């Protein structure tokens, strides 16, 4: 939301670009670096930043647990329209945020086909059960009694990955939704 307020687009939001400081607060890295390095052949040959190149005390979010964010999976984090448009759009970041949020909740990245299935309507109880079935086993014990919160996060993630950019919220709206969910969440 801060980046978008400044009229910038990150364009490369993915787990390996989300660092966690010593208080486990996220820091978004690599702002604009992908565009600068696209012409750098050495970068393509050597891969992404080495751990010693990261800010002191920061670790990549993607090293916190199993992730499908390998080189072959980078496309999953890119909005479909970003592959066709050269001019960056903040809705690209919203899409990427949604993919990362869904990955946090489930421990995996969904295919386009799987995402389309989630947009089929169902009752609130059916949706809650579907989300709880696919929730990452690493967080199952933490979400007991907070099923409504997890469902709200999941719905936010799904709204962010809409194939129609105009249907995606802004990052400011997504942040407001997260704040609202956090304010209404029962404390365990």
Secondary structure, DSSP 8 states (H G I E B T S, - for coil): -HHHHTT-------GGGEEE-TT--EEE--TTHHHHHTT-HHHHHH-S--GGGS-TT-EEGGGGS----SGGGGGGGS-GGGGT-SS--HHHHHHHHHHHHHHHHHSS---HHHHHHHTS---HHHHHHHHHHHS-GGGHHHHTT-HHHHHHHHHHHHHHT-SSGGGS--HHHHHHHHHHHHHHS---
